[in-house]
Amino acid sequence: MMLPLPEKFDSNELFIIFSTILTWALMFILPRRLPAATITIIWTFNVFLALLADITLSVKPYELYFTIDHKKHELFDVLLHFVTYPTLSYFVVNFYQYKKPKGLKYLFYIIFWAGVAIALEWIAVKFQVFTYTGWKLYLSYITYLVVFAATIWLSNFIEKKDPYKRTPTN
């Protein structure tokens, strides 16, 4: 079954295209500190979390928000969930690997990235990527704190099981 195209091509589709191109360009420009296996696992984990949120929070009985133009999924929903959204967690873990902050620095690191995520989500709301029908932005902030902490924990768990050894070609 093929997903439908947008009913009308407007600001939310443009925002998703622009965000995707920008974040993917940054992923290739900035130094990578993660092995492909870790990237794949954290990417899949974050796609799962995004889909789980939509399956539980954006359908009846809650219907707290919907994405893009309407309550039905379309092609740009797939792009958003599978290609655009996971890039932020990639950056969180990739930059974490640079200094690996501990204690209060770790807490501030998570708080900082949750703030970045909220700022991006707020912009996405302005571009009507998300339409809140009961959801509140502060709930997203709390969610991002948990998601980023869990994603970093997962990357640390993977690294303990299979340490990444940087070589000049990586």
C-alpha positions as protocol buffer text, in pm:
chain_id: "A"
residue {
  index: 1
  type: MET
  ca { x: 0 y: 0 z: 0 }
}
residue {
  index: 2
  type: MET
  ca { x: 145 y: 332 z: -105 }
}
residue {
  index: 3
  type: LEU
  ca { x: 112 y: 626 z: 128 }
}
residue {
  index: 4
  type: PRO
  ca { x: -79 y: 921 z: -13 }
}
residue {
  index: 5
  type: LEU
  ca { x: 91 y: 1239 z: -117 }
}
residue {
  index: 6
  type: PRO
  ca { x: 2 y: 1558 z: 71 }
}
residue {
  index: 7
  type: GLU
  ca { x: -339 y: 1704 z: -2 }
}
residue {
  index: 8
  type: LYS
  ca { x: -161 y: 2034 z: -57 }
}
residue {
  index: 9
  type: PHE
  ca { x: 208 y: 2111 z: -60 }
}
residue {
  index: 10
  type: ASP
  ca { x: 267 y: 2387 z: 193 }
}
residue {
  index: 11
  type: SER
  ca { x: 488 y: 2510 z: 477 }
}
residue {
  index: 12
  type: ASN
  ca { x: 497 y: 2185 z: 674 }
}
residue {
  index: 13
  type: GLU
  ca { x: 628 y: 1981 z: 381 }
}
residue {
  index: 14
  type: LEU
  ca { x: 883 y: 2253 z: 302 }
}
residue {
  index: 15
  type: PHE
  ca { x: 993 y: 2255 z: 667 }
}
residue {
  index: 16
  type: ILE
  ca { x: 1043 y: 1876 z: 664 }
}
residue {
  index: 17
  type: ILE
  ca { x: 1238 y: 1887 z: 337 }
}
residue {
  index: 18
  type: PHE
  ca { x: 1458 y: 2176 z: 459 }
}
residue {
  index: 19
  type: SER
  ca { x: 1515 y: 2014 z: 801 }
}
residue {
  index: 20
  type: THR
  ca { x: 1604 y: 1682 z: 645 }
}
residue {
  index: 21
  type: ILE
  ca { x: 1852 y: 1830 z: 400 }
}
residue {
  index: 22
  type: LEU
  ca { x: 2012 y: 2048 z: 668 }
}
residue {
  index: 23
  type: THR
  ca { x: 2047 y: 1775 z: 932 }
}
residue {
  index: 24
  type: TRP
  ca { x: 2173 y: 1516 z: 685 }
}
residue {
  index: 25
  type: ALA
  ca { x: 2426 y: 1763 z: 548 }
}
residue {
  index: 26
  type: LEU
  ca { x: 2548 y: 1828 z: 904 }
}
residue {
  index: 27
  type: MET
  ca { x: 2570 y: 1454 z: 967 }
}
residue {
  index: 28
  type: PHE
  ca { x: 2811 y: 1420 z: 676 }
}
residue {
  index: 29
  type: ILE
  ca { x: 3007 y: 1741 z: 744 }
}
residue {
  index: 30
  type: LEU
  ca { x: 3066 y: 1704 z: 1119 }
}
residue {
  index: 31
  type: PRO
  ca { x: 3307 y: 1439 z: 1251 }
}
residue {
  index: 32
  type: ARG
  ca { x: 3145 y: 1105 z: 1323 }
}
residue {
  index: 33
  type: ARG
  ca { x: 3233 y: 947 z: 1656 }
}
residue {
  index: 34
  type: LEU
  ca { x: 3002 y: 648 z: 1635 }
}
residue {
  index: 35
  type: PRO
  ca { x: 3032 y: 314 z: 1460 }
}
residue {
  index: 36
  type: ALA
  ca { x: 2771 y: 223 z: 1200 }
}
residue {
  index: 37
  type: ALA
  ca { x: 2618 y: -41 z: 1429 }
}
residue {
  index: 38
  type: THR
  ca { x: 2557 y: 213 z: 1706 }
}
residue {
  index: 39
  type: ILE
  ca { x: 2408 y: 462 z: 1462 }
}
residue {
  index: 40
  type: THR
  ca { x: 2175 y: 194 z: 1326 }
}
residue {
  index: 41
  type: ILE
  ca { x: 2061 y: 85 z: 1673 }
}
residue {
  index: 42
  type: ILE
  ca { x: 1999 y: 436 z: 1812 }
}
residue {
  index: 43
  type: TRP
  ca { x: 1832 y: 537 z: 1485 }
}
residue {
  index: 44
  type: THR
  ca { x: 1598 y: 237 z: 1501 }
}
residue {
  index: 45
  type: PHE
  ca { x: 1531 y: 298 z: 1871 }
}
residue {
  index: 46
  type: ASN
  ca { x: 1427 y: 659 z: 1804 }
}
residue {
  index: 47
  type: VAL
  ca { x: 1210 y: 566 z: 1506 }
}
residue {
  index: 48
  type: PHE
  ca { x: 1039 y: 312 z: 1733 }
}
residue {
  index: 49
  type: LEU
  ca { x: 983 y: 578 z: 2003 }
}
residue {
  index: 50
  type: ALA
  ca { x: 840 y: 828 z: 1753 }
}
residue {
  index: 51
  type: LEU
  ca { x: 603 y: 569 z: 1609 }
}
residue {
  index: 52
  type: LEU
  ca { x: 505 y: 449 z: 1957 }
}
residue {
  index: 53
  type: ALA
  ca { x: 420 y: 806 z: 2058 }
}
residue {
  index: 54
  type: ASP
  ca { x: 206 y: 851 z: 1749 }
}
residue {
  index: 55
  type: ILE
  ca { x: 34 y: 517 z: 1793 }
}
residue {
  index: 56
  type: THR
  ca { x: -54 y: 588 z: 2155 }
}
residue {
  index: 57
  type: LEU
  ca { x: -96 y: 965 z: 2179 }
}
residue {
  index: 58
  type: SER
  ca { x: -230 y: 1079 z: 1844 }
}
residue {
  index: 59
  type: VAL
  ca { x: -513 y: 828 z: 1807 }
}
residue {
  index: 60
  type: LYS
  ca { x: -835 y: 767 z: 1994 }
}
residue {
  index: 61
  type: PRO
  ca { x: -905 y: 789 z: 2282 }
}
residue {
  index: 62
  type: TYR
  ca { x: -636 y: 1055 z: 2340 }
}
residue {
  index: 63
  type: GLU
  ca { x: -585 y: 1236 z: 2008 }
}
residue {
  index: 64
  type: LEU
  ca { x: -346 y: 1482 z: 2173 }
}
residue {
  index: 65
  type: TYR
  ca { x: -185 y: 1592 z: 1846 }
}
residue {
  index: 66
  type: PHE
  ca { x: -152 y: 1506 z: 1481 }
}
residue {
  index: 67
  type: THR
  ca { x: 127 y: 1549 z: 1231 }
}
residue {
  index: 68
  type: ILE
  ca { x: 142 y: 1727 z: 899 }
}
residue {
  index: 69
  type: ASP
  ca { x: -199 y: 1818 z: 752 }
}
residue {
  index: 70
  type: HIS
  ca { x: -441 y: 1570 z: 901 }
}
residue {
  index: 71
  type: LYS
  ca { x: -491 y: 1268 z: 1124 }
}
residue {
  index: 72
  type: LYS
  ca { x: -410 y: 1017 z: 848 }
}
residue {
  index: 73
  type: HIS
  ca { x: -52 y: 931 z: 766 }
}
residue {
  index: 74
  type: GLU
  ca { x: 96 y: 1044 z: 438 }
}
residue {
  index: 75
  type: LEU
  ca { x: 433 y: 1024 z: 268 }
}
residue {
  index: 76
  type: PHE
  ca { x: 582 y: 1315 z: 467 }
}
residue {
  index: 77
  type: ASP
  ca { x: 491 y: 1146 z: 796 }
}
residue {
  index: 78
  type: VAL
  ca { x: 718 y: 859 z: 694 }
}
residue {
  index: 79
  type: LEU
  ca { x: 995 y: 1102 z: 602 }
}
residue {
  index: 80
  type: LEU
  ca { x: 951 y: 1281 z: 935 }
}
residue {
  index: 81
  type: HIS
  ca { x: 956 y: 962 z: 1147 }
}
residue {
  index: 82
  type: PHE
  ca { x: 1221 y: 759 z: 966 }
}
residue {
  index: 83
  type: VAL
  ca { x: 1458 y: 1019 z: 820 }
}
residue {
  index: 84
  type: THR
  ca { x: 1426 y: 1358 z: 991 }
}
residue {
  index: 85
  type: TYR
  ca { x: 1337 y: 1294 z: 1358 }
}
residue {
  index: 86
  type: PRO
  ca { x: 1617 y: 1046 z: 1445 }
}
residue {
  index: 87
  type: THR
  ca { x: 1890 y: 1288 z: 1338 }
}
residue {
  index: 88
  type: LEU
  ca { x: 1861 y: 1487 z: 1660 }
}
residue {
  index: 89
  type: SER
  ca { x: 1933 y: 1182 z: 1875 }
}
residue {
  index: 90
  type: TYR
  ca { x: 2223 y: 1102 z: 1645 }
}
residue {
  index: 91
  type: PHE
  ca { x: 2372 y: 1446 z: 1721 }
}
residue {
  index: 92
  type: VAL
  ca { x: 2305 y: 1406 z: 2094 }
}
residue {
  index: 93
  type: VAL
  ca { x: 2496 y: 1078 z: 2109 }
}
residue {
  index: 94
  type: ASN
  ca { x: 2765 y: 1178 z: 1860 }
}
residue {
  index: 95
  type: PHE
  ca { x: 2856 y: 1493 z: 2055 }
}
residue {
  index: 96
  type: TYR
  ca { x: 2826 y: 1306 z: 2384 }
}
residue {
  index: 97
  type: GLN
  ca { x: 3100 y: 1071 z: 2266 }
}
residue {
  index: 98
  type: TYR
  ca { x: 3338 y: 1366 z: 2229 }
}
residue {
  index: 99
  type: LYS
  ca { x: 3373 y: 1452 z: 2601 }
}
residue {
  index: 100
  type: LYS
  ca { x: 3142 y: 1205 z: 2778 }
}
residue {
  index: 101
  type: PRO
  ca { x: 3027 y: 1447 z: 3049 }
}
residue {
  index: 102
  type: LYS
  ca { x: 2968 y: 1300 z: 3396 }
}
residue {
  index: 103
  type: GLY
  ca { x: 2763 y: 1411 z: 3697 }
}
residue {
  index: 104
  type: LEU
  ca { x: 2618 y: 1760 z: 3675 }
}
residue {
  index: 105
  type: LYS
  ca { x: 2775 y: 1816 z: 3334 }
}
residue {
  index: 106
  type: TYR
  ca { x: 2583 y: 1515 z: 3207 }
}
residue {
  index: 107
  type: LEU
  ca { x: 2260 y: 1654 z: 3352 }
}
residue {
  index: 108
  type: PHE
  ca { x: 2322 y: 1994 z: 3192 }
}
residue {
  index: 109
  type: TYR
  ca { x: 2407 y: 1820 z: 2865 }
}
residue {
  index: 110
  type: ILE
  ca { x: 2070 y: 1642 z: 2861 }
}
residue {
  index: 111
  type: ILE
  ca { x: 1889 y: 1963 z: 2965 }
}
residue {
  index: 112
  type: PHE
  ca { x: 2065 y: 2156 z: 2688 }
}
residue {
  index: 113
  type: TRP
  ca { x: 1971 y: 1906 z: 2417 }
}
residue {
  index: 114
  type: ALA
  ca { x: 1612 y: 1883 z: 2542 }
}
residue {
  index: 115
  type: GLY
  ca { x: 1605 y: 2263 z: 2507 }
}
residue {
  index: 116
  type: VAL
  ca { x: 1735 y: 2236 z: 2150 }
}
residue {
  index: 117
  type: ALA
  ca { x: 1468 y: 1976 z: 2076 }
}
residue {
  index: 118
  type: ILE
  ca { x: 1194 y: 2196 z: 2222 }
}
residue {
  index: 119
  type: ALA
  ca { x: 1310 y: 2493 z: 2018 }
}
residue {
  index: 120
  type: LEU
  ca { x: 1299 y: 2282 z: 1703 }
}
residue {
  index: 121
  type: GLU
  ca { x: 959 y: 2139 z: 1793 }
}
residue {
  index: 122
  type: TRP
  ca { x: 824 y: 2489 z: 1863 }
}
residue {
  index: 123
  type: ILE
  ca { x: 941 y: 2596 z: 1516 }
}
residue {
  index: 124
  type: ALA
  ca { x: 785 y: 2281 z: 1370 }
}
residue {
  index: 125
  type: VAL
  ca { x: 454 y: 2371 z: 1538 }
}
residue {
  index: 126
  type: LYS
  ca { x: 474 y: 2718 z: 1381 }
}
residue {
  index: 127
  type: PHE
  ca { x: 515 y: 2548 z: 1042 }
}
residue {
  index: 128
  type: GLN
  ca { x: 218 y: 2320 z: 1124 }
}
residue {
  index: 129
  type: VAL
  ca { x: 424 y: 2001 z: 1124 }
}
residue {
  index: 130
  type: PHE
  ca { x: 248 y: 1927 z: 1454 }
}
residue {
  index: 131
  type: THR
  ca { x: -97 y: 2039 z: 1554 }
}
residue {
  index: 132
  type: TYR
  ca { x: -163 y: 2009 z: 1926 }
}
residue {
  index: 133
  type: THR
  ca { x: -515 y: 1919 z: 2028 }
}
residue {
  index: 134
  type: GLY
  ca { x: -433 y: 1857 z: 2393 }
}
residue {
  index: 135
  type: TRP
  ca { x: -57 y: 1805 z: 2399 }
}
residue {
  index: 136
  type: LYS
  ca { x: 161 y: 2072 z: 2561 }
}
residue {
  index: 137
  type: LEU
  ca { x: 517 y: 2169 z: 2472 }
}
residue {
  index: 138
  type: TYR
  ca { x: 638 y: 2113 z: 2830 }
}
residue {
  index: 139
  type: LEU
  ca { x: 532 y: 1747 z: 2797 }
}
residue {
  index: 140
  type: SER
  ca { x: 765 y: 1719 z: 2499 }
}
residue {
  index: 141
  type: TYR
  ca { x: 1046 y: 1867 z: 2708 }
}
residue {
  index: 142
  type: ILE
  ca { x: 1003 y: 1600 z: 2975 }
}
residue {
  index: 143
  type: THR
  ca { x: 984 y: 1334 z: 2704 }
}
residue {
  index: 144
  type: TYR
  ca { x: 1306 y: 1457 z: 2543 }
}
residue {
  index: 145
  type: LEU
  ca { x: 1488 y: 1444 z: 2876 }
}
residue {
  index: 146
  type: VAL
  ca { x: 1394 y: 1078 z: 2908 }
}
residue {
  index: 147
  type: VAL
  ca { x: 1453 y: 991 z: 2542 }
}
residue {
  index: 148
  type: PHE
  ca { x: 1798 y: 1150 z: 2527 }
}
residue {
  index: 149
  type: ALA
  ca { x: 1907 y: 993 z: 2856 }
}
residue {
  index: 150
  type: ALA
  ca { x: 1784 y: 653 z: 2733 }
}
residue {
  index: 151
  type: THR
  ca { x: 1955 y: 697 z: 2397 }
}
residue {
  index: 152
  type: ILE
  ca { x: 2287 y: 785 z: 2561 }
}
residue {
  index: 153
  type: TRP
  ca { x: 2249 y: 490 z: 2799 }
}
residue {
  index: 154
  type: LEU
  ca { x: 2185 y: 265 z: 2496 }
}
residue {
  index: 155
  type: SER
  ca { x: 2493 y: 395 z: 2314 }
}
residue {
  index: 156
  type: ASN
  ca { x: 2706 y: 340 z: 2626 }
}
residue {
  index: 157
  type: PHE
  ca { x: 2567 y: -13 z: 2660 }
}
residue {
  index: 158
  type: ILE
  ca { x: 2654 y: -87 z: 2297 }
}
residue {
  index: 159
  type: GLU
  ca { x: 3003 y: 58 z: 2341 }
}
residue {
  index: 160
  type: LYS
  ca { x: 3068 y: -163 z: 2646 }
}
residue {
  index: 161
  type: LYS
  ca { x: 2967 y: -471 z: 2446 }
}
residue {
  index: 162
  type: ASP
  ca { x: 3158 y: -370 z: 2133 }
}
residue {
  index: 163
  type: PRO
  ca { x: 3407 y: -83 z: 2188 }
}
residue {
  index: 164
  type: TYR
  ca { x: 3458 y: 148 z: 1893 }
}
residue {
  index: 165
  type: LYS
  ca { x: 3818 y: 173 z: 1788 }
}
residue {
  index: 166
  type: ARG
  ca { x: 3883 y: 482 z: 1577 }
}
residue {
  index: 167
  type: THR
  ca { x: 4117 y: 437 z: 1286 }
}
residue {
  index: 168
  type: PRO
  ca { x: 4246 y: 707 z: 1053 }
}
residue {
  index: 169
  type: THR
  ca { x: 3991 y: 596 z: 790 }
}
residue {
  index: 170
  type: ASN
  ca { x: 3689 y: 625 z: 1025 }
}
